[in-house]
């Protein structure tokens, strides 16, 4: 199932959420592993993610999808962990049936209280007994599913000990096979990002204001609904997610994973963090097709996705991939026109990027 559940049954909170910026090893590492499955559809991800996707065997890649997509809600952290090893030890010591029940509870919880018909469909015993009923339920509430992955996940839900062995074994294999060393390498940069945002202070800010400040992006309606629901919002800097955002909701805690960066206007010392932020921004401009898209938008003012596909003779998947990266880095703005998504050039963001480059180069040691 997709890692992010979409629902219209979100209630707005009247009290401000508790806001934190923290490294969060368990959420961070799981996010990195999930990105391996996105390499084919998202450009601009971190180098380690692309190297891992190329290095893993077909069987490892399949298991990664099964664990991080089909069984995601069994592995999603329900609380904060001081290290990935502590989180993994807890998974290993948990009762297998508890992991199964955690997954089932997460997929049915948002819908049951508000809709009796849905509640009748979402009985765990029925979902476990009938794989077709399970798939039909997932299709009702999730944007998209991989049927082969979900069938394999359903079989494991009916064999919790085997499910637990697969989850723990796969996560430990990838952690010990290179991700632990990568984590040790990037952890100081992530701490620098979290500390910088904590120093400027989040007191008195709403969740929406904090998201703009920390991620540098404007939340859409889905983000706004999730932020409104959350009692606690933890912003998690990642070394691997590039210009994208990822959300993970457990109970009333919302984790927002964003590309590690410094606050706007902060001194841009020639550190790994400031270089990483620049590489994300400049990386979106180092592709001929993306530059041609920006040139088209400069000439035409606004174009819809279909127009761009036609003018540049691109496939839909290639167009979506390039537009997704340009939008995430802020170089283009997006709006809906009837049923189409249309895009315009954000000249201010382009100027800001080259201004950031100038400031970086002016620093001693740049």
C-alpha positions in Angstrom: 0.0 0.0 0.0 1.2 3.5 -0.4 3.1 4.9 2.5 0.8 7.9 2.8 -2.9 7.4 3.5 -5.1 10.0 2.0 -8.4 10.7 3.7 -11.1 13.4 3.6 -12.1 12.5 7.2 -9.7 14.8 8.9 -10.8 16.9 11.8 -9.3 20.3 12.4 -7.7 21.0 15.8 -8.3 24.2 17.6 -5.1 24.2 19.7 -1.6 24.8 18.2 0.6 21.7 17.6 3.9 21.2 19.4 6.6 21.9 16.8 10.0 20.3 16.8 13.0 19.9 14.4 14.9 16.7 15.1 17.1 14.1 13.4 14.8 11.2 14.3 17.0 8.2 13.2 14.2 5.7 12.8 12.0 7.9 10.6 15.0 9.1 8.7 16.5 5.7 7.9 13.1 4.3 6.9 12.5 7.3 4.7 15.9 6.7 2.9 15.0 3.0 2.3 11.6 4.0 0.9 13.3 6.3 -1.5 15.1 3.4 -3.1 11.7 2.3 -4.6 11.2 5.8 -6.0 14.4 6.1 -8.1 12.6 5.3 -11.4 9.9 8.0 -10.9 11.7 10.7 -8.9 14.9 12.5 -10.2 17.1 14.5 -7.9 17.3 12.0 -5.0 20.5 11.7 -3.0 23.5 9.9 -4.5 23.4 7.1 -1.9 19.9 6.3 -2.8 20.7 6.0 -6.5 23.7 3.9 -5.9 21.8 1.6 -3.5 19.0 1.1 -6.1 21.7 0.1 -8.7 23.6 -2.1 -6.3 20.7 -4.2 -4.8 19.7 -7.5 -6.4 16.2 -7.9 -7.9 15.3 -10.0 -4.8 16.5 -7.3 -2.4 14.6 -4.6 -4.4 11.4 -6.8 -4.2 11.8 -7.3 -0.5 12.4 -3.6 0.0 9.1 -2.8 -1.7 7.3 -5.5 0.2 8.6 -4.2 3.6 8.4 -0.5 2.9 5.2 -0.5 0.9 3.1 -3.5 1.5 4.0 -3.8 5.2 4.8 -0.2 5.8 2.3 0.3 8.7 3.8 -2.6 10.5 7.2 -0.9 10.5 6.1 2.8 10.9 7.5 4.1 14.2 4.8 4.8 16.7 7.1 6.8 18.9 10.5 8.5 18.8 13.7 6.4 19.0 17.3 7.5 19.9 18.8 5.3 17.3 17.9 3.0 14.4 19.4 0.1 16.3 17.1 0.7 19.3 14.1 0.8 16.9 15.2 -2.4 15.2 15.7 -4.2 18.5 12.1 -3.2 19.5 10.8 -4.6 16.2 12.6 -7.9 16.8 11.4 -8.2 20.4 7.7 -7.3 19.6 5.0 -10.0 19.4 4.5 -10.8 15.7 0.8 -10.5 16.1 1.2 -7.0 17.4 3.0 -5.9 14.2 0.1 -7.4 12.2 -2.5 -5.7 14.3 -0.6 -2.4 14.1 -0.8 -2.5 10.3 -4.5 -3.4 10.2 -5.3 -0.8 12.8 -3.5 1.9 10.8 -5.4 1.3 7.6 -8.8 1.1 9.1 -8.6 3.7 11.9 -9.1 6.9 10.0 -12.4 5.8 8.4 -14.2 3.6 10.9 -15.5 6.3 13.3 -17.2 8.4 10.6 -18.8 5.9 8.2 -20.7 2.8 9.4 -20.6 1.3 5.9 -16.8 1.6 5.8 -16.6 0.2 9.3 -18.5 -3.0 8.2 -16.0 -3.4 5.3 -13.0 -2.8 7.5 -13.3 -5.8 9.9 -9.8 -7.2 10.4 -11.0 -10.8 10.5 -12.7 -10.4 7.1 -9.7 -8.6 5.6 -7.3 -11.4 6.8 -9.6 -14.2 5.5 -10.1 -12.9 2.0 -7.3 -11.5 -0.1 -9.7 -10.1 -2.7 -11.6 -8.3 0.0 -8.3 -6.9 1.4 -7.3 -5.6 -2.1 -10.7 -4.1 -2.7 -10.5 -2.3 0.7 -7.1 -0.9 -0.1 -8.2 0.3 -3.6 -11.1 2.2 -1.9 -8.8 4.2 0.4 -5.4 4.5 -1.2 -4.4 6.4 -4.3 -2.7 3.4 -5.9 -1.7 -0.1 -5.0 0.7 -2.7 -6.4 -1.5 -5.8 -6.5 1.4 -8.3 -6.5 3.1 -6.6 -3.5 -0.2 -6.4 -1.6 -1.0 -10.1 -2.2 2.4 -11.0 -0.9 1.9 -8.7 2.1 -1.6 -10.3 2.8 0.0 -13.8 2.9 2.5 -12.5 5.5 -0.2 -10.9 7.6 -1.6 -14.4 7.9 1.8 -15.7 9.1 3.0 -13.0 11.6 6.2 -14.8 12.6 7.3 -15.0 9.0 6.4 -11.4 8.5 8.5 -10.3 11.5 11.5 -12.4 10.3 11.3 -10.8 6.8 11.0 -7.3 8.1 13.8 -7.5 10.7 16.1 -9.5 8.4 15.7 -7.1 5.5 16.1 -3.9 7.6 19.2 -5.3 9.3 20.7 -6.5 6.1 20.5 -3.1 4.4 21.5 -1.3 7.6 24.7 -3.4 8.1 25.3 -3.5 4.3 26.1 0.1 3.9 23.4 2.4 5.4 25.0 2.4 8.9 28.2 3.8 7.5 26.2 6.4 5.4 24.3 7.4 8.5 27.4 8.0 10.4 28.7 10.2 7.5 25.6 12.4 7.2 24.4 12.5 10.9 26.5 15.7 11.7 25.0 17.5 8.7 21.5 16.6 9.9 22.2 17.7 13.4 23.5 21.0 12.0 20.2 21.6 10.1 18.0 20.6 13.1 20.0 22.8 15.5 19.9 25.8 13.2 16.1 25.8 13.0 15.8 25.2 16.7 18.0 28.2 17.4 15.8 30.6 15.4 12.8 29.4 17.4 9.3 28.1 16.5 7.4 29.5 19.5 4.1 31.2 18.4 4.2 29.8 14.9 1.4 27.7 13.4 2.1 24.4 11.8 1.6 26.0 8.3 4.0 28.8 9.2 6.6 26.4 10.5 6.4 24.3 7.4 7.0 27.3 5.1 9.9 28.4 7.3 11.6 25.0 7.6 10.9 23.3 4.3 10.9 26.4 2.1 7.8 25.0 0.4 4.1 26.0 0.4 1.8 23.3 1.7 -1.0 22.1 -0.5 -4.5 21.2 0.7 -3.6 17.7 1.7 -0.7 19.0 3.8 -2.9 21.6 5.4 -5.4 18.9 6.5 -2.7 16.7 8.0 -1.1 19.7 9.8 -4.5 20.7 11.2 -5.0 17.3 12.6 -1.6 16.9 14.3 -1.0 17.4 18.0 2.7 17.2 17.4 4.7 18.0 14.2 8.3 16.8 14.0 10.3 18.1 11.1 13.0 15.7 10.1 16.0 16.8 7.9 17.1 14.2 5.4 20.4 13.9 3.4 18.7 11.8 0.7 15.3 13.1 -0.1 16.5 15.9 -2.4 13.9 18.6 -3.0 10.9 16.5 -2.0 8.8 16.1 1.2 7.5 13.0 2.8 4.9 12.7 5.5 4.3 10.0 8.1 1.4 10.1 10.5 1.1 8.0 13.6 -1.8 8.8 15.9 -1.6 12.6 16.3 2.1 12.9 15.5 3.1 14.0 12.0 6.6 13.6 10.9 7.6 15.8 7.9 10.8 14.7 6.2 12.5 17.5 4.2 15.9 18.0 2.5 18.4 19.1 5.1 19.0 22.9 4.8 19.8 26.0 6.7 17.2 28.6 7.5 16.8 31.3 4.9 19.1 34.2 5.7 21.3 32.2 7.9 25.1 32.6 7.4 26.1 30.2 4.6 29.3 28.8 5.9 31.1 26.5 3.5 29.8 23.4 5.2 28.6 20.1 3.9 25.0 21.3 4.6 25.2 24.4 2.6 26.9 22.5 -0.3 24.2 19.9 -0.1 21.4 22.4 -0.3 23.1 24.1 -3.4 23.6 20.8 -5.1 19.8 20.0 -4.7 18.9 23.3 -6.3 21.5 23.3 -9.0 20.9 19.6 -9.8 17.5 20.4 -11.1 19.1 22.7 -13.7 21.7 20.3 -15.0 19.4 18.5 -17.4 18.7 19.5 -20.9 15.0 18.6 -20.8 14.4 20.5 -17.6 16.2 23.6 -19.0 14.0 23.3 -22.2 10.9 23.2 -20.0 12.0 26.4 -18.1 12.7 28.1 -21.5 9.2 27.2 -22.7 7.6 28.6 -19.6 9.7 31.7 -19.9 8.4 32.2 -23.5 4.7 31.2 -23.0 4.0 32.4 -19.4 2.0 29.3 -18.5 1.6 25.9 -20.0 -0.2 22.8 -19.0 1.5 19.4 -18.7 -0.1 18.2 -22.0 1.3 21.2 -23.8 4.8 20.5 -22.5 4.5 16.9 -23.5 3.5 17.9 -27.1 6.0 20.7 -27.6 9.0 18.6 -26.4 7.7 15.2 -27.6 8.0 13.7 -24.1 6.2 10.7 -22.6 3.8 11.3 -19.7 6.0 9.6 -17.2 9.1 11.6 -18.3 7.1 14.9 -18.2 5.8 14.1 -14.7 9.2 13.3 -13.4 10.8 16.5 -14.7 7.9 18.7 -13.6 7.9 17.1 -10.1 11.5 18.0 -9.6 11.2 21.5 -10.9 8.1 22.1 -8.8 9.7 20.6 -5.6 12.8 22.9 -6.0 10.5 25.9 -6.5 11.6 26.8 -10.0 8.0 26.5 -11.3 4.6 27.1 -9.7 1.6 24.8 -10.2 -2.1 25.5 -10.4 -5.1 23.6 -11.6 -7.0 24.8 -14.6 -10.2 22.7 -14.8 -8.9 19.2 -14.8 -5.3 20.0 -16.0 -2.2 20.9 -14.0 -0.6 24.0 -15.4 2.8 25.5 -14.7 4.6 28.9 -14.7 8.2 30.0 -14.2 9.2 31.2 -10.8 11.9 33.8 -11.6 12.3 34.8 -8.0 13.5 31.3 -7.1 16.0 31.2 -9.9 17.4 34.5 -8.8 17.5 33.3 -5.2 19.4 30.2 -6.2 22.2 32.0 -7.9 22.3 34.5 -5.1 22.8 31.6 -2.7 25.6 30.4 -4.9 27.3 33.8 -4.9 27.0 33.9 -1.1 28.5 30.4 -0.8 31.4 31.2 -3.0 32.1 34.4 -1.0 32.6 32.4 2.2 36.2 31.5 3.3 36.9 28.0 2.4 34.1 27.8 -0.2 
